[in-house]
Amino acid sequence: MFLIACLAILPLLLIAYYTIQRTAGHHSREDTRHMIQDMVVEAMNKHDQDFDD
């Protein structure tokens, strides 16, 4: 149940993060996309480590 909740919330957090970054205007679209990809990779790596423990 916890896993389902986390997976359901992740896209919402990504959308919110993308929106905040775009409205702040400090980063180009490519920079924002790169940051989001890095964040997703980091989250998936953490998720894999949680299962390894």
HELIX and SHEET records of a PDB file:
HELIX    1   1 PHE A    2  ALA A   24  1                                  23    
HELIX    2   2 ARG A   29  ASP A   52  1                                  24    
END                                                                             
